[in-house]
């Protein structure tokens, strides 16, 4: 009787390779030292998901876009979800303690775990380090989902960096056209004080915020929903 094929473990060296790469980046780049409000776009890639080579990435921007850092690293055998999570960890480890950090990611799973809307059921080793890093550094973290491959230049930068990482490439492989900065989007006045609680409410508020930024007014029905969410928050 033939023995069943042994499934090759993947991801066992991810954290080891990640930390080695972070030390290398610290020797190559000048990391920020002052606590401040930072913005990061993160991503992850895996060529042959799962088990294939992968890359993690984080494009980190200082306040006012005065400075930016393009971070990425190679993983010899991983998965998309592990690489995505390591991209977030890269941003968390890069910014100084007590900083505020807003992470933009196109992985819905990653975003919802960071928002505590999903429980961690896999890749616990990485998520434990993420939580510990947030707590130990006393970081104020916020997170926003961004649609992938939809023309956001900073998301495209993070995507490109993660693929360079998967190919075990170098900074020189980035090419031209990626000297980008995040668009600063203030909260529309109509949504000040609105605190959505459910998944539907969050998606609704995100949708109407985009609508307002395009210059389109709320319909009476939309306004009624916003007023109801706002009044509930004020009375709680």
FENDANOR-V217248 format. One record per pair of residues at least 4 apart in sequence whose C-alpha atoms are under 7 Angstrom apart, sorted by the first residue. I is the first residue (numbers start at 1). GAP is how many residues later the second one is. Records with the same first field share a line. If there is no record, write none. Layout:
I=GAP, GAP
This chain:
10=41, 67, 68
11=66, 67
13=4
14=4, 61, 64
15=4
16=4
17=4, 58
18=4, 55
19=4
20=4
21=4, 52
22=4
23=4
24=4
25=4
26=4, 5
31=63
32=63, 64
33=63
34=62
35=61, 62, 63, 64
36=27, 63, 64
37=26, 62, 63, 64
38=22, 23, 24, 25, 62, 63, 64
39=21, 22, 23, 62, 63, 64
40=18, 19, 20, 21, 51, 62, 63, 64
41=17, 18, 19, 62, 63, 64, 113, 114, 117
42=15, 16, 17, 45, 46, 62, 63, 116
43=13, 14, 15, 41, 44, 62, 115, 116, 119
44=11, 12, 13, 36, 39, 40, 43, 118
45=9, 10, 11, 35, 38, 117, 118, 121
46=4, 6, 7, 8, 9, 32, 33, 34, 120
47=5, 6, 7, 119
48=4
49=30, 31
50=28, 29, 30
51=26, 27, 28
52=25, 26
53=22, 23, 24, 25, 113
54=20, 21, 22, 23, 24, 25, 29, 111, 112
55=17, 18, 19, 20, 28, 107, 108, 110, 111
56=16, 17, 18, 27, 28, 30, 31, 106, 109
57=14, 15, 16, 30, 101, 104, 105
58=12, 13, 14, 29, 30, 32, 33, 100
59=10, 11, 12, 99
60=8, 9, 10, 31
61=4, 6, 7, 8
62=4, 5, 6
65=116
72=89, 90, 93
73=92
74=91, 92, 94
75=91
78=4, 5
79=4
80=4
81=4
82=4, 41
83=4
84=4
85=4, 25
86=4
87=4
88=4
89=4, 41
90=4
91=4
92=41
95=4
97=40, 41, 42
98=39, 40, 41, 42
99=40, 41
100=39, 40, 41
101=39, 40, 41
102=39, 40, 41
103=39, 40, 41
104=39, 40, 41, 42
105=6, 39, 40, 41
106=39, 40, 41, 42
107=4
108=4, 37
109=4
110=4
111=4, 32, 33, 34
112=4, 5, 6
113=4, 5, 6, 7
120=4
123=4
124=4
125=4
126=4
127=4
128=4
129=4
130=4
131=4
132=4
133=4
134=4, 5
135=4
148=7
149=7
152=4
153=4, 27
154=4, 26, 27, 28
155=4
156=4
157=4, 21
158=4
159=4
160=4
161=4
162=4
163=4
164=4, 5
165=4
169=4
187=4, 5
188=4, 21, 24
193=37
194=35, 36
195=34, 35, 38
196=5, 6, 33
197=4, 5
198=4
199=4
200=4
201=4
202=4
203=4
204=4
205=4
206=4
207=4
208=4
209=4
210=4
211=4, 5
212=4, 5
218=4, 5
219=4
220=4
221=4
222=4
223=4
224=4
225=4
226=4
227=4
228=4
229=4
230=4
231=4
232=4
